[in-house]
């Protein structure tokens, strides 16, 4: 009975990953997608934006003067965070704007460095962008 209890406890412990581990996985996925979005903006010669809310994130393509969600793109489609709500912040912060957090990638290969922080409860993970296409999860 004790062995069965210990085994069940280990299985349930591993089945529910910690908030930090969940954030880490989401951040690694986002870092790869940010790199892809940056490269796509350069190749397409059109700005692409990453936009995030507490429960989901998406990528948008600038078409003339309108941002359009990339719905039919398998990689840059809208996704939900594994657990939500997630608090998001970016440093250095851009001009205060109502609505979701947004990072825009232009047509130039060099951009401003930034740190995107994802937080949930006591756990937080940062994605550091160096401005030349490298995104590192810390």
C-alpha positions in Angstrom: 0.0 0.0 0.0 2.9 2.4 0.8 4.7 1.6 -2.4 1.5 2.2 -4.4 1.0 5.5 -2.6 4.6 6.6 -3.3 4.3 5.6 -7.0 0.9 7.4 -7.4 2.4 10.5 -5.7 5.4 10.5 -8.1 3.2 10.1 -11.2 0.8 12.9 -10.1 3.8 15.1 -9.3 5.3 14.6 -12.7 1.9 15.0 -14.4 1.5 18.5 -13.0 4.7 20.4 -14.0 5.6 23.5 -12.0 4.5 27.0 -13.1 8.2 27.8 -13.9 8.5 24.7 -16.1 5.3 25.6 -18.0 6.5 29.2 -18.5 9.9 27.9 -19.6 8.3 25.7 -22.3 6.0 28.5 -23.5 9.0 30.9 -23.6 11.1 28.5 -25.6 8.4 28.1 -28.2 7.8 31.9 -28.3 11.6 32.6 -28.7 11.7 30.3 -31.7 8.5 31.9 -33.2 9.9 35.4 -32.6 13.0 34.4 -34.6 10.9 33.0 -37.4 8.7 36.2 -37.4 11.8 38.4 -37.6 13.1 36.4 -40.5 9.7 36.4 -42.3 9.5 40.2 -41.9 12.8 40.5 -43.7 12.0 38.0 -46.4 8.5 39.3 -47.1 9.7 42.9 -46.9 6.7 43.7 -44.6 6.4 44.3 -40.9 5.3 41.4 -38.7 4.2 41.9 -35.1 4.0 39.6 -32.1 1.0 40.4 -29.9 0.3 38.9 -26.5 -2.5 39.0 -24.0 -2.7 37.2 -20.6 -4.3 34.1 -22.2 -2.9 33.9 -25.8 -0.5 35.3 -28.3 -0.6 35.7 -32.1 1.4 37.2 -35.0 0.1 39.9 -37.3 1.2 41.0 -40.8 1.0 44.6 -41.8 -1.0 44.9 -45.0 -1.0 48.5 -46.2 -2.1 50.4 -43.1 -3.9 47.5 -41.4 -2.6 44.7 -39.1 -4.0 41.3 -40.1 -3.8 38.2 -38.0 -1.8 35.4 -39.6 -4.6 32.8 -39.4 -3.6 30.4 -42.2 0.1 30.2 -41.2 0.8 26.8 -39.5 3.7 28.2 -37.5 2.7 31.8 -36.8 -0.9 31.0 -35.9 -2.6 32.1 -32.7 -1.8 30.0 -29.7 -3.0 29.9 -26.1 -0.6 29.8 -23.1 -0.5 26.3 -21.5 -1.7 28.0 -18.2 -3.1 31.4 -17.9 -3.2 34.2 -17.0 0.3 35.1 -17.8 1.6 38.6 -16.9 3.7 40.1 -19.8 6.1 43.0 -19.7 8.8 44.3 -22.1 11.9 46.3 -21.3 12.7 48.8 -22.5 9.0 49.6 -22.7 7.6 51.3 -25.7 5.1 54.1 -25.6 2.2 53.2 -23.3 -0.5 52.0 -25.5 -3.9 50.5 -24.6 -4.4 46.9 -25.5 -2.2 43.9 -25.8 1.6 43.9 -25.6 3.1 44.2 -29.2 6.6 43.7 -30.6 7.1 44.7 -34.2 9.7 43.3 -36.5 10.5 45.5 -39.5 12.3 44.9 -42.8 15.7 45.6 -41.4 18.0 42.9 -40.1 19.0 45.0 -37.1 16.5 46.1 -34.5 16.4 47.3 -30.9 17.3 44.8 -28.2 14.6 43.9 -25.7 13.7 41.6 -22.9 10.2 40.1 -22.8 9.2 38.7 -19.4 6.5 36.2 -18.8 5.3 35.8 -15.2 2.8 33.6 -13.4 2.5 33.6 -9.6 6.1 33.5 -8.2 7.6 32.1 -11.4 9.0 34.3 -14.2 11.0 33.6 -17.4 12.6 36.1 -19.7 13.3 36.1 -23.4 16.2 38.3 -24.3 16.5 39.6 -27.9 19.9 41.1 -28.9 18.5 43.0 -31.9 20.4 40.9 -34.5 18.2 37.9 -34.5 19.2 35.9 -31.4 16.5 35.1 -28.8 17.6 33.4 -25.6 15.4 32.1 -22.8 16.6 32.9 -19.3 
